[in-house]
Amino acid sequence: MAQDNPLPALGPPAYARWRASTIGEITERIERGVILDLIGEVGGRRVLDVGCGDGALAVDLLRRGAEVTGIDVSSAMIEAAKRRAAGLRGDIAFEIADARKLPFPDASFDVVTAITILCFIEDAQPVFREIARVLRPGGRLVIGELGKWSSWAAARRIRAWLGSPLWRAARFRTPGELRALASMAGLQTEIVRGAVYYPRCGFAARILTPWDRTFGRFTSIGAAFLALAAVKPAGAP
Ligand SMILES: C[S@@+](CC[C@H](N)C(=O)[O-])C[C@H]1O[C@@H](n2cnc3c(N)ncnc32)[C@H](O)[C@@H]1O
């Protein structure tokens, strides 16, 4: 069901401002790097980006040769995604849809991505079930989520207590919770990786970025961003 924007504080203009800021540009680059690493080679693959927002990842995937579909429940986001993709070589199928009821047949995609959408969905189980259904056996899920044990999550919880409707509605999950959600949907987790260990400050981000990957190799504690890669077993229905 289309909604103008279920997260008004996170509409296309807010995204554009975030990416234009130092902290936003650095953080997006780090998060995108981790996600693309976990997705791997996408040339010729059918990729679905669930909660595609304004289409930044979808466009990146198209440029890497994927056949891309993006869905989002917000009509404002889908309009922004279409504008971003206009004039590119190749088409992206952007559609308004709810992640809890994906309008695609079973086993339609080789790869599904869902980046910072589950944090705004109280019960993520139906979304995982739908993703598992539309993935082909042997297909891959890559999700990006907001980590629970980070200074970013702590600051956002304080904003929630101070009345922010956006952060009141948000959920911060642990690697264990993400693994459990994947497992309940019949997906096998390969890896959960942490990223964005610096506090939310452009100066700290610039100084600490070179060590972000190193931290990510040792622990996900302190990571503002968690990325999980899971596969649908080859014999799964
Ligand atoms: C934080 S934004 C992330 C957008 C994009 N994935 C990115 O990383 O730039 C979350 C997105 O999830 C979308 N969303 C929230 N609930 C949804 C649902 N039930 N079905 C589909 N999209 C949803 C919102 O409209 C928003 O565009």
The ligand as an SDF file (V2000), in Angstrom:
LIG
                    3D

 27 29  0  0  0  0  0  0  0  0999 V2000
   16.3640    4.5860    6.2530 C   0  0  0  0  0  0  0  0  0  0  0  0
   15.5950    4.4700    4.6890 S   0  0  0  0  0  0  0  0  0  0  0  0
   16.8290    3.5390    3.7620 C   0  0  0  0  0  0  0  0  0  0  0  0
   16.7020    3.6950    2.2810 C   0  0  0  0  0  0  0  0  0  0  0  0
   17.7440    2.9500    1.4530 C   0  0  0  0  0  0  0  0  0  0  0  0
   17.6600    1.5230    1.6600 N   0  0  0  0  0  0  0  0  0  0  0  0
   19.1190    3.4580    1.7590 C   0  0  0  0  0  0  0  0  0  0  0  0
   19.8960    2.7430    2.3940 O   0  0  0  0  0  0  0  0  0  0  0  0
   19.4350    4.5980    1.3550 O   0  0  0  0  0  0  0  0  0  0  0  0
   14.3530    3.2440    4.9780 C   0  0  0  0  0  0  0  0  0  0  0  0
   13.4610    3.0340    3.7900 C   0  0  0  0  0  0  0  0  0  0  0  0
   12.6050    1.9300    4.0600 O   0  0  0  0  0  0  0  0  0  0  0  0
   11.3290    2.2450    3.5500 C   0  0  0  0  0  0  0  0  0  0  0  0
   10.3380    1.3880    4.2450 N   0  0  0  0  0  0  0  0  0  0  0  0
    9.9500    1.4560    5.5320 C   0  0  0  0  0  0  0  0  0  0  0  0
    9.0250    0.5040    5.7850 N   0  0  0  0  0  0  0  0  0  0  0  0
    8.8360   -0.1660    4.6230 C   0  0  0  0  0  0  0  0  0  0  0  0
    8.0110   -1.2610    4.2420 C   0  0  0  0  0  0  0  0  0  0  0  0
    7.1870   -1.8600    5.1090 N   0  0  0  0  0  0  0  0  0  0  0  0
    8.0720   -1.7010    2.9620 N   0  0  0  0  0  0  0  0  0  0  0  0
    8.8980   -1.1140    2.0520 C   0  0  0  0  0  0  0  0  0  0  0  0
    9.7050   -0.0690    2.3660 N   0  0  0  0  0  0  0  0  0  0  0  0
    9.6770    0.4050    3.6240 C   0  0  0  0  0  0  0  0  0  0  0  0
   11.1660    3.7290    3.8250 C   0  0  0  0  0  0  0  0  0  0  0  0
   10.1600    4.3090    3.0360 O   0  0  0  0  0  0  0  0  0  0  0  0
   12.5770    4.2320    3.5030 C   0  0  0  0  0  0  0  0  0  0  0  0
   12.7120    4.5820    2.1470 O   0  0  0  0  0  0  0  0  0  0  0  0
  1  2  1  0
  2  3  1  0
  2 10  1  0
  3  4  1  0
  4  5  1  0
  5  6  1  0
  5  7  1  0
  7  8  2  0
  7  9  1  0
 10 11  1  0
 11 12  1  0
 11 26  1  0
 12 13  1  0
 13 14  1  0
 13 24  1  0
 14 15  1  0
 14 23  1  0
 15 16  2  0
 16 17  1  0
 17 18  1  0
 17 23  2  0
 18 19  1  0
 18 20  2  0
 20 21  1  0
 21 22  2  0
 22 23  1  0
 24 25  1  0
 24 26  1  0
 26 27  1  0
M  CHG  2   2   1   9  -1
M  END
$$$$
